[in-house]
Amino acid sequence: MDESSGPPVRPPRGPQVTEARGIVEQGPNPIQIRPAGAGDIEALLLIEQQCFNVYYYAFYTFDRKDFEFYLDDPETLFLTATVAGRIVGYVLGPVETWRSPPAAHIDSIAVLLEAQRSGVGSRLIESFFQEARRLGCELATLEVSPANEAGLAFFARYGFRKVHRLRNYYGKGLHGLLMAAPLERPGSTEGDGWDR
């Protein structure tokens, strides 16, 4: 494969949310959100190894080339969360303003186990939504395993609803769910245009 064409094509895996440990200190804004950079790859690989070791995600764990591809893609939103200068989570996915309605797709969101349930995931998804809205998106989408109960509950808090089941998405007998959430502008009363 030509290296300039990006990483190998493989089915995307949905965002993973797992059990918590809690390292984020209390205080004003200890969680900082910023764009990912090339110097972050080692920390991102550590997060991948820790968060996506579940059997239905392990085969699709991002590697260095995958992260480099996303970093180089001008149509990808790629944000990291740091606490005291340490990367503890990330969210990434393409912005597809050509779609109708314009949408941002979360390919992956992950938080180190010891930083989960401390607001990091919330800050990441809120920041992703804010940037997606700024870029003109009206909808956010993602895929997730129906077995990921913590993830389903987390995404529901941010307005994600099940759109349809994706048969054998993670492999034979391992189905996925496509979920979508409206990205209404603050104060908007418009719906998202999706039939429930």
N, C-alpha and C positions, 0 to 999 in steps of 0.2 A: 504494500500500500504506500502511496506517496505521502510523505510526512506532512506536506502542506495541506492535505485534504482533511486533516483533523483526526480525532481518535477513531478507533475501530467502531463500527456501527454495532450497537447492542441495545436491547430494549432498556429504556430508562427505568429506574426503580423509583418508587415514590419516597417522599420524605419519611423519615423514621423519628419517632419520639419514643424514648424509653424511660425507665425509672430514674428518679432523682437522687442527688446527693447534697447539693447546695453549697457553693463556695463564694457566691457573690456577697461582698460586704454590704452592710447597710450604709446609707448616706446619700447625698445628692448625686444622682447620675453616675454610679460607679461603672455602669455598662456603657461603653462607647461603641458606636456603629460607624464604620468607615468602609470605603471601597477596598476590595481585596487587591493585593499586588503580588508580583513575582516572588518577593521575599517571604511570602506567607505560606508557600507550598508545603514546607516540612510540617508546620503546625496543622495545616489542613489534612495532610496525609494521616497524622496521628488521630485526628478527630474521626476521619473515615474508618480507620481500623477499629476504633473503640465503638463507634455507633452502629456500624453496618455489618456486624458479625452474625446477625440472624440468618438462618439458612436461606430464606427466600430473598435476601438482599446481598449476601456475601459474594455471589458471582458477579454482581454489577457494581461492586465498590469502585469508586473513581481512583485512578492512578495519576501519576505525575503528568502524563500526556493529556489526560482528560482535563485536569485543572489548568494546564497551559492553554489548551484549546479554549476553555471558557474565558480565561483572562484575556486572550487575544481577540475574542469575538465582540465587536462593537455593539451588537444587539443583545448582549447578555448583561443582566443586572447581577452583580456578584458582590455581596456585602459580607463583612466580618464583624463579629462582636468581640470586643476586648474588655478585660477587667484587669486593672493595674498593669496594662501593657501586654498582657498575655492573651492570645487568641483563644477564645473558648467556644466559638460557634461561627456558623456561616449559613447563608442562604444564597442560592443562585438559580438563574433561569432566564430564558429568552423573553424579550419584549417583542410582541408581534402586532405592531400597530396597523399592519396591512389586513389583519383579520376583521371580520364584522361579527360582533363588536371587537374593537381592539383589545388585546388580552396580553397578560404576562403569565407565563407558565413557571411554576416552581418545580424545577428539576430535582432539587435537593435542599433540605434544611437539616442541620445537625448541630447538636450542642454536646460538649463533653459531659460525661455522666455526672461529674462533681459540680457542674454548673447548672444542671437541669433543675427545674422548679424554683428558679430564683429570678425569673423575669427575662432571661437572655433570649429564649425562643420568642417570647412576646415582642421584645424590642426588635428582633430580626424581622419578624413577619410584618409588624407595623411599619418599619422602615422600608421594607420591600414594597408594601402597598403604597406608601407615600410617594416613593420614586416612580412606581408604575403609573400612578395617577398623574404625576407631573409630566410624564412622557405621553399622556393621552390615553392610557389604557382604562377600560371600563369594567374589566373582568379579570379575575385571577383563577387559574386552574392548576390542578395537580393530580397525580395518581398516588394511591396508597393501598396497602394490603388491608383487606377486611379483618385480618388477624391482629392488626396494629390498633388495639382498642384505645391506648393512650393517645396515639396520633389522631384517631378519628375524633375523640373528645376535644383535643387541642384545636384541631382545624374547625370544628363546629363552633367554637367560641369566637372565631373570626369570620363567621358567616359562610363557611364552606358547607355546601349541601351535595349529596350524592346525585350525580347526573345519570350515570349508568355503570353497569358491571363490565369489566374487561376480562373476558374469558382467557384463561391460561396466560395471563400477562407476565407473571413471574416464572413461568414454566408450566409443565403439564400438571393440571389440577390446582395450580396456585394462581387464583384469580386476583384481579386488582379492581379498584374503584376509581372512576374519574369523578373528581369533585370540582365545584366551581363556587366562587364567591364574587358578589358585585363589588366594584371599587367605586362606590358613590363618593362624590366630592362632599366634604363637610357641609352639612346643611341641606344636602340634596334630598329630595323626596321621590326621585325617579326610581323605578324598579330596574332590575338587571336584564330584562327581556328574555329570561330563560323560563321555560315551562317546568314546573316542578312535577 
